[in-house]
Amino acid sequence: MTPSRTRRTRWAAGSAVALALLFAGAATIASARGDGAPAGPRTPSERSADAGFARDMAVHHQQAVEMSFIVRDGTRDEDVRRLAYDIANTQANQRGMLLGWLDLWELPKTAPEGQGPMAWMRGGHSGHGMERMDHDGVLMPGMASRTELKQLGEAEGKQAEILFLRLMTDHHEGGVAMARGCAEQCTVTVEKRLAQGMVEAQQSELDLMADMLAARGATPRS
């Protein structure tokens, strides 16, 4: 199977899984509220890993979508544009699920007072890119800074492709660390399953981006 067909198949499967998880999440909340369904898991608390991951990964995903749209305007390379399209669609879909769960749980989309980004992860801040947090708009592991986003918006052609692939590699590595944290700490089954799916899909894209960088005579930053 070609890489393009593999990505299309993964995206289609991901969409189906996303819908299934969303309906499952709704059923879980209905159970928790006692809406006539059999007893199920209790609704996560505002400071739980489940809620923290949903809030933080929604923000993390939003930047990936933003970077993907930026590079689609900065290059005509079909492989990079196709990858950007796949990332934007997948992560926008997942972001909607995460925010939808917060609505179903009747929890705010902003962290409670005194709890900053990544506070939900056991052991404190850990993962790729943590040394850059709180610097130039970097809120979570792997996120690009305001300066880097500006550079990406100004780059064109091969320069834009390499910068995007490097920034998205960092972004995915940070996202994988966060998703692994949820897979270990979250208690809602469908959310744990989604997090594990993120780990597997983004690791596959990391391998692809490493090959794409090598084809352009470049390497990841780390």
Order of alpha helices (4+ residues) and beta strands (2+ residues): alpha-alpha-alpha-alpha-alpha-alpha
